Amino acid sequence: MLFGMGSCDVTLSFSAATLREVDIHGLFRYANKYPAALALLAFGKLENVEKLITHRFRLKDTAHASIPGKG
C-alpha cells in the first residue's frame, strides 16, 4: 500500500512483485486507510517494517522534531 505523495520518480521492481504475486495499491488520500495498514502489520503480512522507521522522537519533542534534509 502506497500512501500519499512521494517523490515524482520511484523505482519499483515489478518483476519481484510479479514473481511474489504482490498487489500494489496506491492512494493519495489517507482517510480510512490506517486500519487496513495496521491490520497488515498486526497479522504479520508486512516484512522488514523496521526499515520504514527512520527517526524516533518523544511525544513531548514532536513539535520541534525535524528530519535532516527535510527542513
mmJSON file of the N, C-alpha and C atoms, coordinates in Angstrom:
{"data_MODEL":{"atom_site":{
"group_PDB":["ATOM","ATOM","ATOM","ATOM","ATOM","ATOM","ATOM","ATOM","ATOM","ATOM","ATOM","ATOM","ATOM","ATOM","ATOM","ATOM","ATOM","ATOM","ATOM","ATOM","ATOM","ATOM","ATOM","ATOM","ATOM","ATOM","ATOM","ATOM","ATOM","ATOM","ATOM","ATOM","ATOM","ATOM","ATOM","ATOM","ATOM","ATOM","ATOM","ATOM","ATOM","ATOM","ATOM","ATOM","ATOM","ATOM","ATOM","ATOM","ATOM","ATOM","ATOM","ATOM","ATOM","ATOM","ATOM","ATOM","ATOM","ATOM","ATOM","ATOM","ATOM","ATOM","ATOM","ATOM","ATOM","ATOM","ATOM","ATOM","ATOM","ATOM","ATOM","ATOM","ATOM","ATOM","ATOM","ATOM","ATOM","ATOM","ATOM","ATOM","ATOM","ATOM","ATOM","ATOM","ATOM","ATOM","ATOM","ATOM","ATOM","ATOM","ATOM","ATOM","ATOM","ATOM","ATOM","ATOM","ATOM","ATOM","ATOM","ATOM","ATOM","ATOM","ATOM","ATOM","ATOM","ATOM","ATOM","ATOM","ATOM","ATOM","ATOM","ATOM","ATOM","ATOM","ATOM","ATOM","ATOM","ATOM","ATOM","ATOM","ATOM","ATOM","ATOM","ATOM","ATOM","ATOM","ATOM","ATOM","ATOM","ATOM","ATOM","ATOM","ATOM","ATOM","ATOM","ATOM","ATOM","ATOM","ATOM","ATOM","ATOM","ATOM","ATOM","ATOM","ATOM","ATOM","ATOM","ATOM","ATOM","ATOM","ATOM","ATOM","ATOM","ATOM","ATOM","ATOM","ATOM","ATOM","ATOM","ATOM","ATOM","ATOM","ATOM","ATOM","ATOM","ATOM","ATOM","ATOM","ATOM","ATOM","ATOM","ATOM","ATOM","ATOM","ATOM","ATOM","ATOM","ATOM","ATOM","ATOM","ATOM","ATOM","ATOM","ATOM","ATOM","ATOM","ATOM","ATOM","ATOM","ATOM","ATOM","ATOM","ATOM","ATOM","ATOM","ATOM","ATOM","ATOM","ATOM","ATOM","ATOM","ATOM","ATOM","ATOM","ATOM","ATOM","ATOM","ATOM","ATOM","ATOM","ATOM","ATOM","ATOM"],
"id":[1,2,3,4,5,6,7,8,9,10,11,12,13,14,15,16,17,18,19,20,21,22,23,24,25,26,27,28,29,30,31,32,33,34,35,36,37,38,39,40,41,42,43,44,45,46,47,48,49,50,51,52,53,54,55,56,57,58,59,60,61,62,63,64,65,66,67,68,69,70,71,72,73,74,75,76,77,78,79,80,81,82,83,84,85,86,87,88,89,90,91,92,93,94,95,96,97,98,99,100,101,102,103,104,105,106,107,108,109,110,111,112,113,114,115,116,117,118,119,120,121,122,123,124,125,126,127,128,129,130,131,132,133,134,135,136,137,138,139,140,141,142,143,144,145,146,147,148,149,150,151,152,153,154,155,156,157,158,159,160,161,162,163,164,165,166,167,168,169,170,171,172,173,174,175,176,177,178,179,180,181,182,183,184,185,186,187,188,189,190,191,192,193,194,195,196,197,198,199,200,201,202,203,204,205,206,207,208,209,210,211,212,213],
"type_symbol":["N","C","C","N","C","C","N","C","C","N","C","C","N","C","C","N","C","C","N","C","C","N","C","C","N","C","C","N","C","C","N","C","C","N","C","C","N","C","C","N","C","C","N","C","C","N","C","C","N","C","C","N","C","C","N","C","C","N","C","C","N","C","C","N","C","C","N","C","C","N","C","C","N","C","C","N","C","C","N","C","C","N","C","C","N","C","C","N","C","C","N","C","C","N","C","C","N","C","C","N","C","C","N","C","C","N","C","C","N","C","C","N","C","C","N","C","C","N","C","C","N","C","C","N","C","C","N","C","C","N","C","C","N","C","C","N","C","C","N","C","C","N","C","C","N","C","C","N","C","C","N","C","C","N","C","C","N","C","C","N","C","C","N","C","C","N","C","C","N","C","C","N","C","C","N","C","C","N","C","C","N","C","C","N","C","C","N","C","C","N","C","C","N","C","C","N","C","C","N","C","C","N","C","C","N","C","C","N","C","C","N","C","C"],
"label_atom_id":["N","CA","C","N","CA","C","N","CA","C","N","CA","C","N","CA","C","N","CA","C","N","CA","C","N","CA","C","N","CA","C","N","CA","C","N","CA","C","N","CA","C","N","CA","C","N","CA","C","N","CA","C","N","CA","C","N","CA","C","N","CA","C","N","CA","C","N","CA","C","N","CA","C","N","CA","C","N","CA","C","N","CA","C","N","CA","C","N","CA","C","N","CA","C","N","CA","C","N","CA","C","N","CA","C","N","CA","C","N","CA","C","N","CA","C","N","CA","C","N","CA","C","N","CA","C","N","CA","C","N","CA","C","N","CA","C","N","CA","C","N","CA","C","N","CA","C","N","CA","C","N","CA","C","N","CA","C","N","CA","C","N","CA","C","N","CA","C","N","CA","C","N","CA","C","N","CA","C","N","CA","C","N","CA","C","N","CA","C","N","CA","C","N","CA","C","N","CA","C","N","CA","C","N","CA","C","N","CA","C","N","CA","C","N","CA","C","N","CA","C","N","CA","C","N","CA","C","N","CA","C","N","CA","C","N","CA","C","N","CA","C","N","CA","C","N","CA","C"],
"label_alt_id":[null,null,null,null,null,null,null,null,null,null,null,null,null,null,null,null,null,null,null,null,null,null,null,null,null,null,null,null,null,null,null,null,null,null,null,null,null,null,null,null,null,null,null,null,null,null,null,null,null,null,null,null,null,null,null,null,null,null,null,null,null,null,null,null,null,null,null,null,null,null,null,null,null,null,null,null,null,null,null,null,null,null,null,null,null,null,null,null,null,null,null,null,null,null,null,null,null,null,null,null,null,null,null,null,null,null,null,null,null,null,null,null,null,null,null,null,null,null,null,null,null,null,null,null,null,null,null,null,null,null,null,null,null,null,null,null,null,null,null,null,null,null,null,null,null,null,null,null,null,null,null,null,null,null,null,null,null,null,null,null,null,null,null,null,null,null,null,null,null,null,null,null,null,null,null,null,null,null,null,null,null,null,null,null,null,null,null,null,null,null,null,null,null,null,null,null,null,null,null,null,null,null,null,null,null,null,null,null,null,null,null,null,null],
"label_comp_id":["MET","MET","MET","LEU","LEU","LEU","PHE","PHE","PHE","GLY","GLY","GLY","MET","MET","MET","GLY","GLY","GLY","SER","SER","SER","CYS","CYS","CYS","ASP","ASP","ASP","VAL","VAL","VAL","THR","THR","THR","LEU","LEU","LEU","SER","SER","SER","PHE","PHE","PHE","SER","SER","SER","ALA","ALA","ALA","ALA","ALA","ALA","THR","THR","THR","LEU","LEU","LEU","ARG","ARG","ARG","GLU","GLU","GLU","VAL","VAL","VAL","ASP","ASP","ASP","ILE","ILE","ILE","HIS","HIS","HIS","GLY","GLY","GLY","LEU","LEU","LEU","PHE","PHE","PHE","ARG","ARG","ARG","TYR","TYR","TYR","ALA","ALA","ALA","ASN","ASN","ASN","LYS","LYS","LYS","TYR","TYR","TYR","PRO","PRO","PRO","ALA","ALA","ALA","ALA","ALA","ALA","LEU","LEU","LEU","ALA","ALA","ALA","LEU","LEU","LEU","LEU","LEU","LEU","ALA","ALA","ALA","PHE","PHE","PHE","GLY","GLY","GLY","LYS","LYS","LYS","LEU","LEU","LEU","GLU","GLU","GLU","ASN","ASN","ASN","VAL","VAL","VAL","GLU","GLU","GLU","LYS","LYS","LYS","LEU","LEU","LEU","ILE","ILE","ILE","THR","THR","THR","HIS","HIS","HIS","ARG","ARG","ARG","PHE","PHE","PHE","ARG","ARG","ARG","LEU","LEU","LEU","LYS","LYS","LYS","ASP","ASP","ASP","THR","THR","THR","ALA","ALA","ALA","HIS","HIS","HIS","ALA","ALA","ALA","SER","SER","SER","ILE","ILE","ILE","PRO","PRO","PRO","GLY","GLY","GLY","LYS","LYS","LYS","GLY","GLY","GLY"],
"label_asym_id":["A","A","A","A","A","A","A","A","A","A","A","A","A","A","A","A","A","A","A","A","A","A","A","A","A","A","A","A","A","A","A","A","A","A","A","A","A","A","A","A","A","A","A","A","A","A","A","A","A","A","A","A","A","A","A","A","A","A","A","A","A","A","A","A","A","A","A","A","A","A","A","A","A","A","A","A","A","A","A","A","A","A","A","A","A","A","A","A","A","A","A","A","A","A","A","A","A","A","A","A","A","A","A","A","A","A","A","A","A","A","A","A","A","A","A","A","A","A","A","A","A","A","A","A","A","A","A","A","A","A","A","A","A","A","A","A","A","A","A","A","A","A","A","A","A","A","A","A","A","A","A","A","A","A","A","A","A","A","A","A","A","A","A","A","A","A","A","A","A","A","A","A","A","A","A","A","A","A","A","A","A","A","A","A","A","A","A","A","A","A","A","A","A","A","A","A","A","A","A","A","A","A","A","A","A","A","A","A","A","A","A","A","A"],
"label_entity_id":["1","1","1","1","1","1","1","1","1","1","1","1","1","1","1","1","1","1","1","1","1","1","1","1","1","1","1","1","1","1","1","1","1","1","1","1","1","1","1","1","1","1","1","1","1","1","1","1","1","1","1","1","1","1","1","1","1","1","1","1","1","1","1","1","1","1","1","1","1","1","1","1","1","1","1","1","1","1","1","1","1","1","1","1","1","1","1","1","1","1","1","1","1","1","1","1","1","1","1","1","1","1","1","1","1","1","1","1","1","1","1","1","1","1","1","1","1","1","1","1","1","1","1","1","1","1","1","1","1","1","1","1","1","1","1","1","1","1","1","1","1","1","1","1","1","1","1","1","1","1","1","1","1","1","1","1","1","1","1","1","1","1","1","1","1","1","1","1","1","1","1","1","1","1","1","1","1","1","1","1","1","1","1","1","1","1","1","1","1","1","1","1","1","1","1","1","1","1","1","1","1","1","1","1","1","1","1","1","1","1","1","1","1"],
"label_seq_id":[1,1,1,2,2,2,3,3,3,4,4,4,5,5,5,6,6,6,7,7,7,8,8,8,9,9,9,10,10,10,11,11,11,12,12,12,13,13,13,14,14,14,15,15,15,16,16,16,17,17,17,18,18,18,19,19,19,20,20,20,21,21,21,22,22,22,23,23,23,24,24,24,25,25,25,26,26,26,27,27,27,28,28,28,29,29,29,30,30,30,31,31,31,32,32,32,33,33,33,34,34,34,35,35,35,36,36,36,37,37,37,38,38,38,39,39,39,40,40,40,41,41,41,42,42,42,43,43,43,44,44,44,45,45,45,46,46,46,47,47,47,48,48,48,49,49,49,50,50,50,51,51,51,52,52,52,53,53,53,54,54,54,55,55,55,56,56,56,57,57,57,58,58,58,59,59,59,60,60,60,61,61,61,62,62,62,63,63,63,64,64,64,65,65,65,66,66,66,67,67,67,68,68,68,69,69,69,70,70,70,71,71,71],
"pdbx_PDB_ins_code":[null,null,null,null,null,null,null,null,null,null,null,null,null,null,null,null,null,null,null,null,null,null,null,null,null,null,null,null,null,null,null,null,null,null,null,null,null,null,null,null,null,null,null,null,null,null,null,null,null,null,null,null,null,null,null,null,null,null,null,null,null,null,null,null,null,null,null,null,null,null,null,null,null,null,null,null,null,null,null,null,null,null,null,null,null,null,null,null,null,null,null,null,null,null,null,null,null,null,null,null,null,null,null,null,null,null,null,null,null,null,null,null,null,null,null,null,null,null,null,null,null,null,null,null,null,null,null,null,null,null,null,null,null,null,null,null,null,null,null,null,null,null,null,null,null,null,null,null,null,null,null,null,null,null,null,null,null,null,null,null,null,null,null,null,null,null,null,null,null,null,null,null,null,null,null,null,null,null,null,null,null,null,null,null,null,null,null,null,null,null,null,null,null,null,null,null,null,null,null,null,null,null,null,null,null,null,null,null,null,null,null,null,null],
"Cartn_x":[0.853,0.0,0.893,0.724,1.497,0.577,0.898,0.06,0.661,-0.174,0.23,1.097,1.743,2.59,4.051,4.702,6.14,6.858,8.056,8.782,8.151,8.466,7.885,8.327,9.571,10.11,10.415,9.839,10.058,10.471,11.524,11.965,11.327,10.683,9.971,10.233,10.58,10.875,9.581,9.066,7.831,8.048,9.237,9.48,9.419,9.982,9.906,8.46,7.717,6.308,5.503,5.788,5.073,5.411,6.69,7.1,6.495,6.374,5.801,4.289,3.722,2.279,1.797,2.541,2.241,1.223,0.243,-0.704,-0.205,-0.072,0.388,-0.773,-1.125,-2.222,-1.672,-2.005,-1.598,-2.81,-2.728,-3.804,-3.269,-3.906,-3.454,-3.988,-5.199,-5.825,-5.629,-5.499,-5.245,-6.515,-7.624,-8.846,-9.228,-9.45,-9.943,-9.004,-7.739,-6.795,-5.871,-5.74,-4.859,-5.292,-6.597,-6.983,-6.498,-6.562,-6.098,-4.587,-3.856,-2.408,-2.028,-2.714,-2.444,-2.785,-3.845,-4.2,-3.112,-2.565,-1.462,-0.275,0.025,1.11,0.785,-0.418,-0.819,-0.786,-1.132,-1.184,0.114,1.17,2.474,2.561,1.733,1.714,2.783,3.417,4.448,5.801,6.812,8.156,9.056,10.058,11.087,10.521,9.501,8.892,9.801,10.776,11.707,12.471,12.654,13.351,12.542,11.245,10.396,10.567,11.073,11.23,12.614,12.66,13.938,14.347,13.367,13.653,12.634,13.022,12.11,12.212,11.06,11.008,10.062,10.366,9.433,8.238,7.076,5.865,6.019,6.63,6.794,7.735,8.546,9.509,9.055,7.903,7.481,7.28,6.879,6.665,7.973,9.093,10.39,11.231,10.668,11.424,11.537,12.673,12.863,13.735,13.524,14.294,15.355,16.613,17.671,17.35,17.529,17.263,15.816,14.941,13.518,13.078,14.015,13.636,13.712],
"Cartn_y":[-1.16,0.0,1.215,2.07,3.3,4.466,5.187,6.284,7.626,8.568,9.957,10.255,11.393,11.866,11.616,10.835,10.637,11.498,11.087,11.824,11.51,12.322,12.135,10.826,10.435,9.221,8.203,7.032,5.958,4.714,4.045,2.804,1.636,0.786,-0.339,-1.563,-2.668,-3.887,-4.634,-4.42,-5.098,-6.593,-6.998,-8.435,-9.132,-8.515,-9.091,-9.127,-8.066,-8.031,-9.097,-9.281,-10.285,-11.692,-11.958,-13.284,-13.645,-12.645,-12.872,-12.681,-12.341,-12.098,-11.047,-9.952,-8.851,-7.924,-7.505,-6.49,-5.137,-4.181,-2.849,-1.877,-1.214,-0.251,1.105,2.114,3.46,4.345,5.261,6.218,7.511,8.565,9.897,10.325,9.962,10.386,9.34,9.806,8.918,8.437,9.077,8.821,7.346,6.809,5.451,4.362,4.65,3.651,3.122,3.845,3.387,2.051,1.784,0.476,-0.694,-0.557,-1.639,-1.821,-0.719,-0.803,-1.405,-1.001,-1.552,-3.038,-3.45,-4.874,-5.68,-5.156,-5.843,-6.014,-4.985,-5.076,-6.097,-6.034,-6.894,-8.372,-8.687,-10.084,-10.55,-9.729,-10.129,-10.242,-9.511,-9.569,-8.68,-7.84,-6.943,-7.376,-7.352,-7.743,-6.521,-6.606,-5.573,-4.19,-4.107,-2.807,-1.9,-2.453,-1.619,-0.666,-1.043,-0.173,1.086,1.061,2.22,3.3,2.926,3.868,4.49,5.767,6.44,7.256,7.697,8.51,8.201,8.453,8.314,9.583,10.078,11.273,11.031,11.626,11.577,12.442,12.079,12.823,14.301,14.591,15.994,16.77,16.074,16.729,16.829,16.317,16.251,17.626,18.618,19.941,20.539,20.118,20.664,19.653,18.496,17.461,17.819,17.567,17.735,16.599,16.245,15.179,15.848,15.472,16.096,16.023,17.139,17.204,17.511,17.569,17.831,19.17,19.957,21.283,21.46],
"Cartn_z":[0.0,0.0,0.0,-0.985,-1.088,-0.751,0.327,0.794,0.425,0.046,-0.088,-1.293,-1.215,-2.303,-1.949,-2.748,-2.586,-3.592,-3.941,-4.972,-6.325,-7.305,-8.64,-9.28,-9.055,-9.648,-8.562,-8.69,-7.733,-8.501,-8.032,-8.659,-7.917,-8.665,-8.083,-8.945,-8.321,-9.073,-9.375,-10.582,-10.955,-11.156,-11.565,-11.722,-10.366,-9.328,-7.985,-7.494,-7.763,-7.348,-8.086,-9.36,-10.144,-9.673,-9.452,-9.002,-7.649,-6.776,-5.447,-5.435,-6.595,-6.729,-5.73,-5.687,-4.777,-5.423,-4.658,-5.108,-4.61,-5.512,-5.144,-5.318,-4.224,-4.244,-3.842,-4.582,-4.232,-4.073,-3.123,-2.971,-2.405,-2.837,-2.465,-1.109,-0.806,0.449,1.528,2.765,3.882,4.583,4.34,5.108,5.101,6.269,6.473,5.97,5.765,5.271,6.352,7.45,8.507,9.104,9.307,9.847,8.992,7.673,6.787,6.925,6.971,7.117,8.464,9.521,10.848,10.913,10.231,10.197,9.497,8.403,7.726,8.659,9.433,10.41,11.499,12.028,13.143,12.773,11.542,11.122,10.462,10.554,10.045,8.536,7.828,6.365,5.726,6.52,6.005,6.552,5.696,6.097,6.198,7.055,7.181,7.467,8.297,8.576,9.395,10.088,10.853,9.938,8.682,7.732,7.423,7.71,7.452,8.51,9.661,10.773,10.672,10.353,10.187,11.41,12.207,13.378,14.471,15.689,16.825,17.666,18.087,18.912,20.075,21.194,22.324,21.959,22.445,22.135,22.473,23.599,24.007,23.089,22.286,21.402,19.952,19.632,18.229,17.588,18.35,17.767,17.241,17.802,17.409,16.618,16.352,15.65,14.168,13.619,12.185,11.674,10.456,9.842,8.962,9.141,8.327,6.839,6.16,4.735,4.399,5.408,5.17,5.743,6.197,6.682,8.106],
"occupancy":[1.0,1.0,1.0,1.0,1.0,1.0,1.0,1.0,1.0,1.0,1.0,1.0,1.0,1.0,1.0,1.0,1.0,1.0,1.0,1.0,1.0,1.0,1.0,1.0,1.0,1.0,1.0,1.0,1.0,1.0,1.0,1.0,1.0,1.0,1.0,1.0,1.0,1.0,1.0,1.0,1.0,1.0,1.0,1.0,1.0,1.0,1.0,1.0,1.0,1.0,1.0,1.0,1.0,1.0,1.0,1.0,1.0,1.0,1.0,1.0,1.0,1.0,1.0,1.0,1.0,1.0,1.0,1.0,1.0,1.0,1.0,1.0,1.0,1.0,1.0,1.0,1.0,1.0,1.0,1.0,1.0,1.0,1.0,1.0,1.0,1.0,1.0,1.0,1.0,1.0,1.0,1.0,1.0,1.0,1.0,1.0,1.0,1.0,1.0,1.0,1.0,1.0,1.0,1.0,1.0,1.0,1.0,1.0,1.0,1.0,1.0,1.0,1.0,1.0,1.0,1.0,1.0,1.0,1.0,1.0,1.0,1.0,1.0,1.0,1.0,1.0,1.0,1.0,1.0,1.0,1.0,1.0,1.0,1.0,1.0,1.0,1.0,1.0,1.0,1.0,1.0,1.0,1.0,1.0,1.0,1.0,1.0,1.0,1.0,1.0,1.0,1.0,1.0,1.0,1.0,1.0,1.0,1.0,1.0,1.0,1.0,1.0,1.0,1.0,1.0,1.0,1.0,1.0,1.0,1.0,1.0,1.0,1.0,1.0,1.0,1.0,1.0,1.0,1.0,1.0,1.0,1.0,1.0,1.0,1.0,1.0,1.0,1.0,1.0,1.0,1.0,1.0,1.0,1.0,1.0,1.0,1.0,1.0,1.0,1.0,1.0,1.0,1.0,1.0,1.0,1.0,1.0,1.0,1.0,1.0,1.0,1.0,1.0],
"B_iso_or_equiv":[0.0,0.0,0.0,0.0,0.0,0.0,0.0,0.0,0.0,0.0,0.0,0.0,0.0,0.0,0.0,0.0,0.0,0.0,0.0,0.0,0.0,0.0,0.0,0.0,0.0,0.0,0.0,0.0,0.0,0.0,0.0,0.0,0.0,0.0,0.0,0.0,0.0,0.0,0.0,0.0,0.0,0.0,0.0,0.0,0.0,0.0,0.0,0.0,0.0,0.0,0.0,0.0,0.0,0.0,0.0,0.0,0.0,0.0,0.0,0.0,0.0,0.0,0.0,0.0,0.0,0.0,0.0,0.0,0.0,0.0,0.0,0.0,0.0,0.0,0.0,0.0,0.0,0.0,0.0,0.0,0.0,0.0,0.0,0.0,0.0,0.0,0.0,0.0,0.0,0.0,0.0,0.0,0.0,0.0,0.0,0.0,0.0,0.0,0.0,0.0,0.0,0.0,0.0,0.0,0.0,0.0,0.0,0.0,0.0,0.0,0.0,0.0,0.0,0.0,0.0,0.0,0.0,0.0,0.0,0.0,0.0,0.0,0.0,0.0,0.0,0.0,0.0,0.0,0.0,0.0,0.0,0.0,0.0,0.0,0.0,0.0,0.0,0.0,0.0,0.0,0.0,0.0,0.0,0.0,0.0,0.0,0.0,0.0,0.0,0.0,0.0,0.0,0.0,0.0,0.0,0.0,0.0,0.0,0.0,0.0,0.0,0.0,0.0,0.0,0.0,0.0,0.0,0.0,0.0,0.0,0.0,0.0,0.0,0.0,0.0,0.0,0.0,0.0,0.0,0.0,0.0,0.0,0.0,0.0,0.0,0.0,0.0,0.0,0.0,0.0,0.0,0.0,0.0,0.0,0.0,0.0,0.0,0.0,0.0,0.0,0.0,0.0,0.0,0.0,0.0,0.0,0.0,0.0,0.0,0.0,0.0,0.0,0.0],
"pdbx_formal_charge":[null,null,null,null,null,null,null,null,null,null,null,null,null,null,null,null,null,null,null,null,null,null,null,null,null,null,null,null,null,null,null,null,null,null,null,null,null,null,null,null,null,null,null,null,null,null,null,null,null,null,null,null,null,null,null,null,null,null,null,null,null,null,null,null,null,null,null,null,null,null,null,null,null,null,null,null,null,null,null,null,null,null,null,null,null,null,null,null,null,null,null,null,null,null,null,null,null,null,null,null,null,null,null,null,null,null,null,null,null,null,null,null,null,null,null,null,null,null,null,null,null,null,null,null,null,null,null,null,null,null,null,null,null,null,null,null,null,null,null,null,null,null,null,null,null,null,null,null,null,null,null,null,null,null,null,null,null,null,null,null,null,null,null,null,null,null,null,null,null,null,null,null,null,null,null,null,null,null,null,null,null,null,null,null,null,null,null,null,null,null,null,null,null,null,null,null,null,null,null,null,null,null,null,null,null,null,null,null,null,null,null,null,null],
"auth_seq_id":[1,1,1,2,2,2,3,3,3,4,4,4,5,5,5,6,6,6,7,7,7,8,8,8,9,9,9,10,10,10,11,11,11,12,12,12,13,13,13,14,14,14,15,15,15,16,16,16,17,17,17,18,18,18,19,19,19,20,20,20,21,21,21,22,22,22,23,23,23,24,24,24,25,25,25,26,26,26,27,27,27,28,28,28,29,29,29,30,30,30,31,31,31,32,32,32,33,33,33,34,34,34,35,35,35,36,36,36,37,37,37,38,38,38,39,39,39,40,40,40,41,41,41,42,42,42,43,43,43,44,44,44,45,45,45,46,46,46,47,47,47,48,48,48,49,49,49,50,50,50,51,51,51,52,52,52,53,53,53,54,54,54,55,55,55,56,56,56,57,57,57,58,58,58,59,59,59,60,60,60,61,61,61,62,62,62,63,63,63,64,64,64,65,65,65,66,66,66,67,67,67,68,68,68,69,69,69,70,70,70,71,71,71],
"auth_comp_id":["MET","MET","MET","LEU","LEU","LEU","PHE","PHE","PHE","GLY","GLY","GLY","MET","MET","MET","GLY","GLY","GLY","SER","SER","SER","CYS","CYS","CYS","ASP","ASP","ASP","VAL","VAL","VAL","THR","THR","THR","LEU","LEU","LEU","SER","SER","SER","PHE","PHE","PHE","SER","SER","SER","ALA","ALA","ALA","ALA","ALA","ALA","THR","THR","THR","LEU","LEU","LEU","ARG","ARG","ARG","GLU","GLU","GLU","VAL","VAL","VAL","ASP","ASP","ASP","ILE","ILE","ILE","HIS","HIS","HIS","GLY","GLY","GLY","LEU","LEU","LEU","PHE","PHE","PHE","ARG","ARG","ARG","TYR","TYR","TYR","ALA","ALA","ALA","ASN","ASN","ASN","LYS","LYS","LYS","TYR","TYR","TYR","PRO","PRO","PRO","ALA","ALA","ALA","ALA","ALA","ALA","LEU","LEU","LEU","ALA","ALA","ALA","LEU","LEU","LEU","LEU","LEU","LEU","ALA","ALA","ALA","PHE","PHE","PHE","GLY","GLY","GLY","LYS","LYS","LYS","LEU","LEU","LEU","GLU","GLU","GLU","ASN","ASN","ASN","VAL","VAL","VAL","GLU","GLU","GLU","LYS","LYS","LYS","LEU","LEU","LEU","ILE","ILE","ILE","THR","THR","THR","HIS","HIS","HIS","ARG","ARG","ARG","PHE","PHE","PHE","ARG","ARG","ARG","LEU","LEU","LEU","LYS","LYS","LYS","ASP","ASP","ASP","THR","THR","THR","ALA","ALA","ALA","HIS","HIS","HIS","ALA","ALA","ALA","SER","SER","SER","ILE","ILE","ILE","PRO","PRO","PRO","GLY","GLY","GLY","LYS","LYS","LYS","GLY","GLY","GLY"],
"auth_asym_id":["A","A","A","A","A","A","A","A","A","A","A","A","A","A","A","A","A","A","A","A","A","A","A","A","A","A","A","A","A","A","A","A","A","A","A","A","A","A","A","A","A","A","A","A","A","A","A","A","A","A","A","A","A","A","A","A","A","A","A","A","A","A","A","A","A","A","A","A","A","A","A","A","A","A","A","A","A","A","A","A","A","A","A","A","A","A","A","A","A","A","A","A","A","A","A","A","A","A","A","A","A","A","A","A","A","A","A","A","A","A","A","A","A","A","A","A","A","A","A","A","A","A","A","A","A","A","A","A","A","A","A","A","A","A","A","A","A","A","A","A","A","A","A","A","A","A","A","A","A","A","A","A","A","A","A","A","A","A","A","A","A","A","A","A","A","A","A","A","A","A","A","A","A","A","A","A","A","A","A","A","A","A","A","A","A","A","A","A","A","A","A","A","A","A","A","A","A","A","A","A","A","A","A","A","A","A","A","A","A","A","A","A","A"],
"auth_atom_id":["N","CA","C","N","CA","C","N","CA","C","N","CA","C","N","CA","C","N","CA","C","N","CA","C","N","CA","C","N","CA","C","N","CA","C","N","CA","C","N","CA","C","N","CA","C","N","CA","C","N","CA","C","N","CA","C","N","CA","C","N","CA","C","N","CA","C","N","CA","C","N","CA","C","N","CA","C","N","CA","C","N","CA","C","N","CA","C","N","CA","C","N","CA","C","N","CA","C","N","CA","C","N","CA","C","N","CA","C","N","CA","C","N","CA","C","N","CA","C","N","CA","C","N","CA","C","N","CA","C","N","CA","C","N","CA","C","N","CA","C","N","CA","C","N","CA","C","N","CA","C","N","CA","C","N","CA","C","N","CA","C","N","CA","C","N","CA","C","N","CA","C","N","CA","C","N","CA","C","N","CA","C","N","CA","C","N","CA","C","N","CA","C","N","CA","C","N","CA","C","N","CA","C","N","CA","C","N","CA","C","N","CA","C","N","CA","C","N","CA","C","N","CA","C","N","CA","C","N","CA","C","N","CA","C","N","CA","C","N","CA","C","N","CA","C","N","CA","C"],
"pdbx_PDB_model_num":[1,1,1,1,1,1,1,1,1,1,1,1,1,1,1,1,1,1,1,1,1,1,1,1,1,1,1,1,1,1,1,1,1,1,1,1,1,1,1,1,1,1,1,1,1,1,1,1,1,1,1,1,1,1,1,1,1,1,1,1,1,1,1,1,1,1,1,1,1,1,1,1,1,1,1,1,1,1,1,1,1,1,1,1,1,1,1,1,1,1,1,1,1,1,1,1,1,1,1,1,1,1,1,1,1,1,1,1,1,1,1,1,1,1,1,1,1,1,1,1,1,1,1,1,1,1,1,1,1,1,1,1,1,1,1,1,1,1,1,1,1,1,1,1,1,1,1,1,1,1,1,1,1,1,1,1,1,1,1,1,1,1,1,1,1,1,1,1,1,1,1,1,1,1,1,1,1,1,1,1,1,1,1,1,1,1,1,1,1,1,1,1,1,1,1,1,1,1,1,1,1,1,1,1,1,1,1,1,1,1,1,1,1]
}}}
